[in-house]
Amino acid sequence: MITENVDKTAHPLAADLEAEVLWQAERLREARALIKDAPIVMAYDNGGGQKGIRKNPMFEAYAQLFNAFVRGMQALDQVLEGAAPTSEGARMKLDNLRVMVSDRLKVAK
């Protein structure tokens, strides 16, 4: 666990934040696989004479999840600032999450 050395009395939400961030990271991986070849915009016809182009809702849902993930990472980083992981495995897990966030932010710009 990333939060293995965090004092649970000082930071009772550390493990919950970690679980949430890891869950969101997995959902992001799943979502990327689902929308890999999907168009960013799509045509619509509501049957009432309205036709046009709209944003693909899959991309909007992905963006919302990613923003929640980034907020979760920021909150987890704040908790871990005073108690960084002590084991190599925990540090690697946290670093991998940070790299993923950094890479996605670069792509989004």
Buried (B, 14 or more C-beta within 10 A) or exposed (E): BBBBBBEEEEBEBBBEBBBBBBEBBEBBEEBEEEBEEEEEEBEEEEEEEEEEEEEBEBBEBBEEBBEBBBEBBEBBBEBBEEBEBEEEEBEEBBEEBEEBBEEBEEEEE
